[in-house]
Amino acid sequence: MTPELVVQLARRSFEATLLLAAPLLIFSLVVGLVISVFQAVTSINEATLAFAPKIIAVMVAMVIFFPWMMSYMSDFTREIYSLIVLMRR
């Protein structure tokens, strides 16, 4: 296993993690921002108000993006398995 292969695997793993987490985090961020603006406008200072909508938003994002996420993870796993041959040399 060469150092270049290790760096490539680490980089691709980091990219995969970011790409798979991004849709869920973006949905949660947008919902949190909307609720924060709503709280500021209405002067509601309830810290727990944002939790339920964020959880629902992440569930909706999972339903929407799950097929793409599974496809991406399957492709990435196949790529990693194909590199196992290179690791033995």
Backbone as a ProteinNet text record, in pm:
[ID]
protein_1_A
[PRIMARY]
MTPELVVQLARRSFEATLLLAAPLLIFSLVVGLVISVFQAVTSINEATLAFAPKIIAVMVAMVIFFPWMMSYMSDFTREIYSLIVLMRR
[TERTIARY]
85.4	0	89.9	68.9	153.3	93.1	176.9	124.5	22.5	41.6	-53.4	-192.1	-194.4	-321.8	-391	-314.8	-371.5	-429.6	-356.6	-405.1	-530.7	-531.5	-648.4	-769.8	-750.1	-861.3	-913.6	-822.8	-864.1	-941.1	-892	-958	-1096.5	-1106.3	-1235.9	-1333.8	-1283.7	-1370.4	-1423.8	-1338.6	-1380.8	-1482.6	-1458.7	-1553.3	-1688.5	-1685.2	-1810	-1887.5	-1817.8	-1883	-1948	-1876.6	-1932.1	-2052.1	-2041.2	-2151.4	-2275.8	-2257.1	-2371.8	-2437.3	-2359.3	-2414.8	-2471.2	-2426.1	-2463	-2614	-2688.9	-2832.8	-2905.4	-2871.1	-2937.4	-2900.6	-2774.3	-2730.3	-2789	-2798.8	-2854.4	-3002.7	-3078.5	-3219.8	-3233.3	-3154	-3159.2	-3120.1	-3019.1	-2974.4	-3082.4	-3146	-3249.3	-3368.5	-3412.5	-3525.6	-3489.6	-3369.4	-3325.7	-3320.6	-3275.8	-3270.3	-3410.3	-3501.6	-3639.4	-3702.7	-3683.3	-3742.2	-3678.1	-3549.4	-3482.8	-3536.8	-3558.5	-3617.4	-3758.9	-3835.9	-3971.5	-3969.1	-3876.1	-3865.6	-3824.9	-3737.3	-3694.8	-3808.6	-3888.2	-3998	-4108.4	-4138.5	-4248.9	-4204.1	-4076	-4019.9	-4048.2	-4056.7	-4071.3	-3930.6	-3899.9	-3766.6	-3768.7	-3820.2	-3827.1	-3717.5	-3623.2	-3508.4	-3545.8	-3650	-3685.9	-3778.6	-3819.2	-3913.3	-3854.1	-3725.3	-3663.1	-3635.9	-3640.1	-3600.4	-3694.2	-3822.9	-3917.7	-3917.2	-3923.4	-3917.5	-3785.6	-3675.6	-3547.9	-3547	-3599.1	-3605.2	-3694.6	-3807.3	-3896.8	-3829	-3757.3	-3687.4	-3580.5	-3508.7	-3406.4	-3471.9	-3586.6	-3657.7	-3705.4	-3756.9	-3801.5	-3682.6	-3570.2	-3450.1	-3403.2	-3413.4	-3375.8	-3465	-3594.3	-3686.9	-3655.5	-3626.3	-3599.8	-3466.2	-3361.8	-3226.8	-3179.1	-3257.5	-3211.8	-3173.2	-3252.1	-3209	-3072.5	-3052.1	-2923.1	-2811.4	-2837.9	-2736.2	-2696.8	-2794.3	-2763.8	-2687.5	-2724.6	-2652.9	-2508.3	-2488.9	-2353.8	-2271.2	-2332.4	-2261	-2227.9	-2318.4	-2292.3	-2177.2	-2178.5	-2069.6	-1936.2	-1938.7	-1816.3	-1765.3	-1856.1	-1816.6	-1757.4	-1819.5	-1763.4	-1623.9	-1606.1	-1474.7	-1370.6	-1407.6	-1315.9	-1282.2	-1382.4	-1357.6	-1267.5	-1281.6	-1194.8	-1050.6	-1030.7	-894.9	-827	-901.1	-841.5	-731	-750.5	-647.8	-519.4	-530.1	-411	-342.8	-418.3	-362.3	-269.9	-290.8	-210.7	-73.3	-54.1	72.7	173
-117	0	123.2	209.9	327.8	444.2	539.4	657.5	734.8	734.8	804.4	740.5	607.7	536.8	567.6	574.2	605.3	746.1	840.6	978.5	986.1	913.4	911.7	853.6	744.8	684.3	778.2	843.8	937	1054.8	1107	1220.5	1181.6	1067.2	1022.6	991.3	936.9	908.8	1037.9	1137	1266.7	1332	1325.5	1381.8	1310.7	1180	1103.9	1141.8	1155.9	1194.6	1331.2	1426.3	1560.8	1561	1490.2	1487.9	1420.1	1316.6	1245.8	1322.2	1398.3	1473.1	1608.9	1662.5	1798.2	1820.6	1736.1	1765.3	1771.2	1680.5	1679	1802.6	1838.9	1956.5	2084.9	2093.2	2213.9	2228.1	2118.8	2125.1	2170	2113.1	2148.8	2294.7	2340.5	2479.2	2576	2548.1	2638	2643.3	2528.4	2525.9	2597.8	2576.8	2646.2	2796.9	2841	2983.8	3044.1	2974	3023.5	3031.7	2932.7	2933.4	3042	3064.5	3170.7	3307	3328.6	3455.6	3469.9	3360.4	3362.3	3395.7	3336.5	3364.5	3509.1	3561.7	3700.7	3797.2	3766.2	3854.4	3851.3	3733.6	3720.4	3731.4	3746.7	3757.3	3633.1	3519.1	3392.8	3342.9	3327.8	3285.8	3143	3053.1	2913.4	2837.1	2781.2	2714	2580.8	2517.3	2385	2390.6	2508.5	2522.6	2473.3	2482.7	2449	2299.4	2221.1	2080.9	1998	2003.7	1920.5	1954	2081.4	2110.2	2067.4	2078.2	2034	1883.1	1809.3	1663.8	1625.5	1692.5	1665.4	1700.1	1811.8	1852.5	1750.2	1698.1	1597.3	1468.2	1431.2	1312.5	1331.8	1449.1	1477.9	1473.4	1531.1	1527.6	1384	1300.7	1159.9	1090.3	1117.7	1055.6	1102.5	1230.1	1284.9	1235.9	1240.5	1213.7	1070.8	985.1	850	769.8	772.9	695.8	741	870.8	921.4	884.4	895.4	863.4	715.9	628.1	484.6	453.2	517.6	496.4	542.3	658.4	711.4	621	576.2	488.4	354	301.4	174.5	189	297.7	322	338.4	411.4	433.5	301.9	218.5	89.3	-1.1	-2.6	-81	-31.3	99.8	156.5	114.4	117.4	76.8	-71.8	-154.8	-298.1	-326	-247.5	-267.6	-227.7	-140.4	-100.2	-198.5	-295.9	-395.3	-472	-496.1	-565.4	-485.7	-354.7	-269.5	-264.8	-286.4	-278.4	-396.7	-508	-627.3	-620.8	-531.5	-526.8	-441.8
0	0	0	-96	-108.1	-29.6	7.6	77.7	-6.9	-138.3	-225.1	-219	-212.5	-203.3	-70.3	36.2	167.6	167.4	109.5	102.7	16	-94.9	-182.7	-109.7	-37.5	37.4	145	215.3	320.2	260.3	148.8	84.6	34.6	-32.4	-84	29.5	139.9	254.2	314.4	324.9	378.4	285	154.9	58.1	66.2	77.6	86.8	212.5	322.3	447.1	434.9	378.1	360.6	266.8	155	58.8	115.3	194.7	250.3	365	438.7	551.7	510.5	398.1	358.6	345.2	275.7	262.5	396.9	485.8	616.9	697.7	693.7	768.4	711	579.6	517	552	544.9	583.9	729.2	817	958.8	980.5	908.5	920.2	874.9	762	709.9	804.6	853.2	946	1076	1125.5	1246.9	1227.6	1111.2	1082.7	1074.4	1006.8	997.1	1134.6	1217.1	1350.9	1437.3	1421.9	1497.6	1459.3	1330.8	1286.2	1341.2	1335.5	1392.1	1541.1	1614.4	1757.7	1783	1701.1	1719.1	1688.5	1587.1	1549.3	1653.1	1706.7	1801.7	1947.1	1970	2106.4	2190.6	2127.5	2199.9	2232.2	2358.1	2400.6	2454.1	2375.4	2414.1	2340.4	2415.1	2354.3	2291.2	2341.9	2291.1	2170	2129	2017.8	1885.7	1866.2	1738.3	1721.1	1826.2	1816	1728.9	1754.1	1678.6	1529.3	1489.3	1345.3	1280.1	1352.1	1296	1275.5	1370.7	1358.4	1241	1227.2	1115.2	983.1	979.5	857.3	818.6	916.9	887.1	838	895.1	846.9	703.6	672.8	536	440.9	481.9	399.3	377.1	479.2	463.5	362.1	368	272.4	130.8	114.8	-18.3	-73.4	9.1	-39.1	-18.4	46.1	75.9	-48	-156.5	-274.6	-327.8	-335.3	-381.7	-284.7	-155.4	-55.6	-63.1	-78.5	-87.8	-215.8	-324.6	-450.2	-437.9	-377.9	-361.2	-269.1	-159.7	-67.2	-131.9	-212.4	-281.2	-380.3	-457.5	-552.3	-479.8	-370	-292.7	-234.4	-184.5	-127.9	-235.3	-352.4	-463.1	-500.3	-499.7	-531	-426.8	-300.2	-194	-207.3	-234.9	-251.7	-371.4	-476.2	-592.6	-562.1	-464.6	-428	-333.5	-283.1	-192.4	-265.9	-392.4	-472.3	-472.6	-482.1	-482.5	-346.2	-241.2	-106.4	-76.2	-141.6	-112.1	-176.3	-271.8	-342.6	-271.3
[MASK]
+++++++++++++++++++++++++++++++++++++++++++++++++++++++++++++++++++++++++++++++++++++++++

